[in-house]
Amino acid sequence: MSHGGFREGAGRKPGSRDLRTVQLENAMLETGVDDFVGALVAVVEDEHQPEKLRIDACQTLAGRMMGGVLAPSQLRKKFSGASYD
């Protein structure tokens, strides 16, 4: 009996989105905000949304605003006047 390995037609199809991406898109549409960043902020601030969905929105927003999540050492270099205590 074969275990694992390549199977023709198995797995997610190319270009398909995962469930959490679809959930985030739906939550953004429900906000009624036309602006992409504004819709993400609205999802983050909505306390009725599931925590994981709000975190996904935060990560997407951080990537949009900073081009990726920065480590604390990178933050200190980028924003030298800020305090991180």
NUTIMI-253941 format. One record per residue (C-alpha): residue number from 0; x, y, z. Coordinates in Angstrom, 1 decimal. Example, Ala and Ser with C-alpha at 12.3 -4.5 7.8 and 13.67 -1.06 7.14 Angstrom:
<atoms>
+-----+--------+--------+--------+
:   i :     c1 :     c2 :     c3 :
+-----+--------+--------+--------+
:   0 :   12.3 :   -4.5 :    7.8 :
:   1 :   13.7 :   -1.1 :    7.1 :
+-----+--------+--------+--------+
</atoms>
This chain:
<atoms>
+-----+--------+--------+--------+
:   i :     c1 :     c2 :     c3 :
+-----+--------+--------+--------+
:   0 :    0.0 :    0.0 :    0.0 :
:   1 :    1.4 :    3.4 :   -1.0 :
:   2 :    1.8 :    6.1 :    1.6 :
:   3 :    2.2 :    9.8 :    0.8 :
:   4 :    4.0 :   11.2 :   -2.2 :
:   5 :    2.8 :   12.9 :   -5.3 :
:   6 :   -0.8 :   12.1 :   -6.4 :
:   7 :   -2.3 :   13.6 :   -9.5 :
:   8 :   -5.0 :   16.2 :   -8.7 :
:   9 :   -4.3 :   16.2 :   -5.0 :
:  10 :   -4.0 :   19.4 :   -2.9 :
:  11 :   -5.2 :   22.9 :   -3.3 :
:  12 :   -5.6 :   24.1 :   -6.9 :
:  13 :   -3.3 :   26.8 :   -8.2 :
:  14 :   -4.7 :   30.3 :   -7.6 :
:  15 :   -7.2 :   29.2 :   -5.0 :
:  16 :   -7.4 :   31.1 :   -1.7 :
:  17 :   -7.3 :   29.6 :    1.8 :
:  18 :  -10.2 :   30.0 :    4.2 :
:  19 :   -8.6 :   32.7 :    6.4 :
:  20 :   -8.0 :   34.9 :    3.3 :
:  21 :  -11.6 :   34.5 :    2.3 :
:  22 :  -12.8 :   35.3 :    5.8 :
:  23 :  -10.6 :   38.4 :    6.0 :
:  24 :  -11.9 :   39.6 :    2.6 :
:  25 :  -15.5 :   39.1 :    3.7 :
:  26 :  -14.9 :   41.0 :    7.0 :
:  27 :  -13.4 :   43.9 :    5.0 :
:  28 :  -16.4 :   44.0 :    2.7 :
:  29 :  -18.8 :   44.0 :    5.7 :
:  30 :  -17.2 :   47.1 :    7.1 :
:  31 :  -18.5 :   49.1 :    4.1 :
:  32 :  -15.3 :   51.1 :    3.9 :
:  33 :  -14.1 :   51.7 :    0.3 :
:  34 :  -10.5 :   52.2 :    1.2 :
:  35 :   -8.3 :   49.1 :    1.5 :
:  36 :   -6.3 :   50.3 :    4.5 :
:  37 :   -9.4 :   51.8 :    6.1 :
:  38 :  -11.2 :   48.5 :    5.8 :
:  39 :   -8.3 :   46.7 :    7.5 :
:  40 :   -8.3 :   49.2 :   10.3 :
:  41 :  -12.0 :   48.7 :   10.8 :
:  42 :  -11.6 :   44.9 :   11.0 :
:  43 :   -8.7 :   45.3 :   13.6 :
:  44 :  -10.9 :   47.7 :   15.7 :
:  45 :  -14.0 :   45.5 :   15.6 :
:  46 :  -14.2 :   43.6 :   18.8 :
:  47 :  -16.9 :   41.3 :   17.5 :
:  48 :  -14.5 :   39.8 :   14.9 :
:  49 :  -12.6 :   36.6 :   15.9 :
:  50 :   -9.1 :   37.3 :   17.4 :
:  51 :   -7.3 :   35.3 :   14.6 :
:  52 :   -9.0 :   37.3 :   12.0 :
:  53 :   -8.1 :   40.6 :   13.7 :
:  54 :   -4.5 :   39.4 :   13.9 :
:  55 :   -4.5 :   38.6 :   10.2 :
:  56 :   -5.8 :   42.1 :    9.5 :
:  57 :   -2.9 :   43.5 :   11.7 :
:  58 :   -0.3 :   41.5 :    9.8 :
:  59 :   -1.7 :   42.5 :    6.4 :
:  60 :   -1.8 :   46.2 :    7.6 :
:  61 :    1.8 :   46.0 :    8.9 :
:  62 :    3.0 :   44.5 :    5.6 :
:  63 :    1.1 :   47.2 :    3.7 :
:  64 :    2.5 :   50.1 :    5.8 :
:  65 :    6.0 :   49.0 :    6.3 :
:  66 :    6.7 :   46.5 :    3.5 :
:  67 :    7.0 :   43.7 :    6.0 :
:  68 :    7.1 :   43.1 :    9.8 :
:  69 :   10.3 :   44.5 :   11.3 :
:  70 :   12.3 :   43.1 :   14.1 :
:  71 :   12.8 :   45.4 :   17.2 :
:  72 :   16.4 :   46.1 :   16.1 :
:  73 :   15.1 :   47.2 :   12.7 :
:  74 :   12.5 :   49.4 :   14.3 :
:  75 :   15.2 :   51.1 :   16.4 :
:  76 :   17.1 :   51.9 :   13.2 :
:  77 :   14.0 :   53.1 :   11.3 :
:  78 :   12.5 :   55.1 :   14.1 :
:  79 :   15.5 :   56.2 :   16.2 :
:  80 :   13.5 :   58.7 :   18.3 :
:  81 :   11.0 :   56.2 :   19.5 :
:  82 :   11.1 :   54.4 :   22.9 :
:  83 :   10.6 :   50.6 :   23.0 :
:  84 :   10.7 :   49.8 :   26.7 :
+-----+--------+--------+--------+
</atoms>
